[in-house]
């Protein structure tokens, strides 16, 4: 995936006319695949279990105030979960793939959550898990369904990242930073990273399951969501983004493909840059996803957390219409130009309140975009919020 810097440099070379006069440049030859809605390929989200794993915390797994594990639930109400048959892929792949890194890179990638200063876990290693079926393959490794061998036998997705490949792609420092950021996040609408450990060649990430899988898969199947369903998702998204920005974290890649649904249908932000990407229906555009890039990134300008405000507006539109607002399937350059001009067109089917929220988020000037705290108070959001729900960006 291209870096933000390379994205803005490539985009800045395009001839784009926006609200202010800009010098013409060269035309990009980037080919953008047709945007379609269809079933995703098998990946980590498609084979989720029905149970989210609790946090293995401190030197022992803390069982206080946690739901009983799958193995202890009544057989009459919940069947046992089969994690599937292990194919031996980790061992087979490790024989042929990756090299042992050394020097500063080795130090950067010696990642172990048991040594965390903020949320130390117990010490983990690969032999502490029963291996299950493969869930996906990604750029830097594989993903497997696993279950802890010790009671209460929690089920997780275990992602692998090959250190030498991270170094080759010059993302070792970024990977370390993003893993450490993710481990410190505690919000019901953000997928949890419960722990991580490493061996000579690999980093292993212990990831929460989201029981209902990819939101994009649901959107692809239905084509669009109702205003009620869309408003509830945006409500949760805005709350999670308030929390992230309060932690000085900018997501920069909000889109349906990076969102999962939990056991109760709650939305969960799932991708913070280091996630393993299994082959599937992901829009293979520049970093940040073309349809969701704000004007400041299209024009190669500096950006801040308000890029997430813009993306939230695009997401709101796509939920209800089934396609992003500035998409032009015939021309990448036209998509760039529509974004720069904020060429926003609404179908008659949208309510006035929905149009109002989207319009206030999709503002050319970042400073003019509706603050997330105001999004949480917007009439369209409040109208569909479940009674008794409190939204303030906190856990």
N, C-alpha and C positions, 0 to 999 in steps of 0.2 A: 504494500500500500504506500502511495506517495506521502511525503511529509506535508505538513501545513505550509512550510516554506516553499516547497516545490510546487504545491498547488497554486499558491498565490502568484508565483512567478509565471507559471504557465497561463493562468487566467489573465494576468496583467497584460500579456502579449496580445490579447484579443481586442478587436475593434468593438467597443461597447459604448452606446449612447445612453447616458443616465440623466438625472436631474441637472447635474452641472456639466459644463463642457469639458470634454476629455480628448486628449490627442489620440488620433487613430493609430492602430498597431497592425500586427500581422494576424492572419487567421489561423486558428488552431486546426490540426488535422486529427484530433482525438475522435475516435468512433464510439458513440454511445449506444449500447444495446437497447432494443425496444423494451419499454416498460410494460410488463404483463403481470397479471395476477393469476398464479397457478400454484399447485402444491409444491412445497419445498422438497429438496432431496433429504434423505435421512441425515440427521445431525444430532448434536447433543440435546437439543430441546425437544426433538420429536419423540424420543423414547423415555420421557421423564416418568419417574414413579409418582405415586399419589401422595407422597409424604415429603415434606421439607425437613431437612436435618437441622437439629439444634447446634449451638455453638460449642465445640470442644474447647473449653477455657481453662486456663491455668494448668496445673500439673495433672489434673484429673478431669474427666468429663463431668461437668456440673449438671446434675439431674434435677435440681430444684426448679419448680415452676415450669417444667417442660411437659409437653404432651407425651403420653406413653409411646414407645417405639412401635413400629409395625409388628414386630414379633410378639408383642404382649397384648395386642388388641384381640377382641373376641373373634373367633373364627366364624361366628354366626353373622357378624356385621362386616367383617373385612377379611378377604382372602389373603393368604400369604403372598408376599411379593417374590417373584422369581427374577433374580438379577441376570439370568441368562447364562449361556455357556461361554467361558473364556476361550479365546482362540489362540492364546500364546503370543499375540502380536507384539507385546512390549518387549519380550525377550528376543524374538526374531528380528524385530526392527533395530533393536539396540546393538545387535551384532554387526549390522551393516551401515548404520546411520550415525552421524555425529562424531565429533572428536572431543577429547578432553581439552579444556581451555586452561590457560595459565595466566599469570601476571595479574594486572589490574582487572581484566575481564573476569577472571576466576573469583576475585574478591567481590566484584559487583554482583555476580550471579550465585554466590553462596547464600542462598535465601532459605531461611529457616524460621518459621513463625514461633517456635519455642523460645527464640532469642529476642522476640519483639519487646520493646520497652513499654509499649502501650497496652497491647492485648496478647500477652504470651499464651501460647497453647501448650499442650503436652508435646513431647517430642514424637514426631511421626516418622515412619519409614514405610517403604512399599510392602514389606512382609506383614504389616498390620492390617491389611485389607484382603477380603475375599474378592477376587476379580470376577467380573461379570462380562456381559456382552459389550462389544465395541459400539460406541455411539457416534463416532465420526472421525474423520481425518482432517487435519488442518495444516496450515503452512509450516508450523514448527513442531508438530507431533500429533499424537492421537488422544482420543477421549474415550474413557471406559466407565461403565457403571460399576461401582464398587460398594462393598458393605464392610463396615468395621468388624473385625473378628471378635472383639470383646463386646460384652453386653453394654449398652442395649442395641447393638448391631444397627447403627444408623447407615442409611444409604445416601451416597453422594455421587456426583460426577467427578472423575479424576482426570484432569487435563495435563498433558505433558508438553513441555517446551524444550527443545534441544539447544543447549547453551551455545554450541559452536555456530549454529544457524542464526541465533540472535546476534552474535558477534559479527557474522558475515554480513548481516543486514544492518549493522550499526545501530541496533536498538537495545543493547544490553542495559544502558543506564536508564533509558525510558521505561523498559520493562520493569526494572527494579522499582523505579519511582511509582509506576502505576499499580503494581502489586501492593506496595506499602500503603498507597492511598486507599485502594479498595478494601484492604483488611481493616482499616479504621472507620469504614462507613457503617452506620447502624440506622437503617431506615426501612420500614416495611415495604416500600416500593422500590428498593434497590437490592438486587441479588447479592447475597452475602458470599464473601470469601472466608471460609472457616479456618483455613490453615494452609501452609505450604512447606515443602521440604525439597531436598535435592540430593542427587547422587553425583557420580563423576561426570556424567554427560548431560543430565536432565534436571529440569525443575518440574515439580509436581504441584498442581493447584487443586485444592479441595473446595468444590463449588456447591452451593445450594441448588437443589432442584426446584423448579417451578412446575407445579403439577399439571397445568393445562397447556404447556408448551408455548410455541412461538405465536405472538400476537399477529405477525405477518401471515401466518398460515390461516388464521381465522379470518383476517381481512381478505385474503385471496379467495377463500371459499365463498364468502358472502358478497364480495364486491365492494361493500361499504357498510358502515355501522349506522344505527339510528342516532338521532341527536342525543337521546338520553344516554346511550352507551358511550358515545363519543365524549360527552360532557363529563361523565364520571371518570373516564380514562385521563382526560386532560386535567381534571381536578387533582388526581393522584400524581400525574406528571409534574404539575406546577409545584405541588407540595414537596416532592422529592428534589426538584431543582432549587427551591428555596434552601433546602437543607444542604445540597451540594455546594451552592454558591457561598453559603455561610461557612463552609469548610475550605473555601478558596479553590474549589474544583470546578472547572468548566468542562462539560461533556464533549461538545463540539461534533458529535456524530449521532444526534438524535434522529431516529427514523424507525419505522415499524419493524425492520429486520433486527434491530437491537433491543427489542422489548419482548419480555416473556409474560405469561400469565400464571399466577400462583394457584394453589389448590382451590381457593375460594373465588377465583376469577380476578384477583387483584393484579394490577399492572406492576411489573418489575423492570427497572432499567438494568440491562444485562451486559453491556459491552463498554469497557473503559479503555480500549485500545490494545490490550494484551490478549484479549480473548482468542481462543482458537476458532478459526472460521472453517467449518465443514463445507464441502461443495454444496451449493444449493442456489436458490433463487435470491441472490443478493445483487443489487444494482452495482455493476462493476464500473463505477465512475471514479473520479478523483477523490482523494481523502475528504471525508466530510459528506460525501454523496452530493452530486451535482444539484439535484432538485431541492436540496435542503440548505445549500450555501446561501448566506446573506449577501447583500450588495457589497459590504466592505471587504469580504473575502473574494468575491468575484472581481473586484477592482484592485486587488492586491494591497489593500490598506491594513493597518493594524486592527486587531479586533479584541474584544473583551467578552465578559460573560453574557453580554446581550446577544451574542450569536445564538445562544440557547433560546432566547425569547423568540427570535425569528423562527427558529426550527419548530418551536411549539405552535406557532401560527400555521406553518406549513402542515404539521402533523394534524392539527385540528381540521384543516381543509381536507386532507387526504382521507381521514377517517370517514367523513360524511359523503365525499364525492367519489372516492375510490382511486383518485389520481392526484398528484401534487399540483398546486395552482399554476406554476410557471412552466410546466412540462410542454415541450414541443418535440414530438417523436420524430419529426422530419429533420431537425437541425439542432445540433448542440449549441451553435452560436446563437440561434434564436432563443434558446433557453437562457443563456447568459444575458442576452439583451433584455428579455422579459423580467429577469430578476433585477437587473440594474435599474430598470424603469419602474419597478414594482407594478408591472402590468397585470393587475389583479382583477379577475372577472368572476362574478358569482352567478351560479344558476338560480333560477327563480324558486327552486325547492327549499333553499336554506331559509331559516327563520331570521328575522331582523336582529335578534340578540346574538345568534351565531355569527352573522356577518359582522356585527359590531366588534365582537371579540377578535375575530381574525384580522379585521382591518386595523385594529389598534396594536396588534402584535407585528403585523407586516408593514412596518414603517421604514422608509429608506434610512433615516437617521437613527442610529442606535439609541440615542438619548430620548427619542420620541416614542419608543416602544413601551407598551403598557407594563409596568412593574409586575413581577410575579405575585406580590402580595395583593395587588389590585385584581389580578386574574382570579385569585381565590375568592374575591368578593364580587366578581362580575355576576350580574343577574342570571346569565345563561348557565353559569356553573352552579350557583346557589339553587336555582330552580330544580336541578336534577340531583343534587347531593342527598344521599341517604340521611334520614333524620338521625340526629345524635352524633353525626360525624363532625369532628373538629379538625380544621386544617390550619396549621401555623408553621409548617416546615420542620417541626421537631419530631423526635422519635415517639 
